[in-house]
């Protein structure tokens, strides 16, 4: 009995709440929820939801795999380097946007060493300067490959 009252309250709240969907999947989700409300098509909505969870899990798995491959390649590239470059790999993966000050702070190195490490990483193709900005004209560096693996579209293989 209480479940029936809760469902009726839920049903009324859904009927009054109609936000505009931003993404196509949200639009499909609202349509599925409307079908549940109007026709009781709960099985279809559960299948739709499970499919969406599966797609996100596969996407996340592919991104993680790509990040691991990039990290291992960077470690191999820096293995023979006698500087602090190998330790910069972990810093770049913690934050793909860096400044000399952030490298100094995280690695406990001097300003010239941090600057040299960023230039060396740029030489390896790991980082790209975004130019100078902000107070003091601090130069920012971005690891485009890592940035793309996290935020960009995945390549179809």
PERADA-V384776 format. One record per residue. PSI is psi in radians with two decimals (* if undefined). Layout:
[[PSI] [PSI]]
This chain:
[[-0.81] [-0.63] [-0.71] [-0.75] [-0.71] [-0.73] [-0.68] [-0.70] [-0.78] [-0.76] [-0.75] [-0.69] [-0.62] [-0.69] [-0.58] [-0.23] [1.93] [1.28] [2.75] [2.22] [2.41] [-0.69] [2.69] [-0.68] [-0.61] [-0.67] [-0.77] [-0.65] [-0.79] [-0.69] [-0.71] [-0.74] [-0.64] [-0.70] [-0.64] [-0.79] [-0.77] [-0.68] [0.04] [0.51] [1.08] [-0.65] [-0.72] [-0.69] [-0.73] [-0.73] [-0.76] [-0.80] [-0.78] [-0.67] [-0.74] [-0.73] [-0.74] [-0.79] [-0.75] [-0.69] [-0.73] [-0.71] [-0.81] [-0.72] [-0.75] [-0.68] [-0.73] [-0.76] [-0.74] [-0.75] [-0.71] [-0.74] [-0.76] [-0.82] [-0.78] [-0.65] [-0.74] [-0.72] [-0.72] [-0.76] [-0.60] [-0.04] [-0.81] [-0.11] [2.27] [0.08] [-2.88] [0.22] [-0.74] [-0.61] [-0.36] [-0.46] [-0.84] [-0.62] [-0.76] [-0.63] [-0.43] [-0.63] [1.85] [-0.03] [2.13] [2.79] [2.92] [-0.75] [-0.71] [-0.63] [-0.75] [-0.85] [-0.80] [-0.53] [-0.20] [0.70] [2.96] [2.92] [-0.80] [-0.63] [-0.79] [-0.77] [-0.76] [-0.68] [-0.74] [-0.71] [-0.71] [-0.73] [-0.63] [-0.70] [-0.54] [-0.17] [0.22] [-0.63] [2.75] [2.36] [2.34] [0.06] [-3.09] [2.49] [2.96] [-3.07] [2.32] [-0.04] [0.79] [2.36] [2.37] [2.56] [2.50] [2.42] [1.58] [-0.66] [-0.72] [-0.76] [-0.80] [-0.67] [-0.57] [-0.80] [-0.25] [3.06] [2.57] [2.50] [2.45] [2.19] [*]]
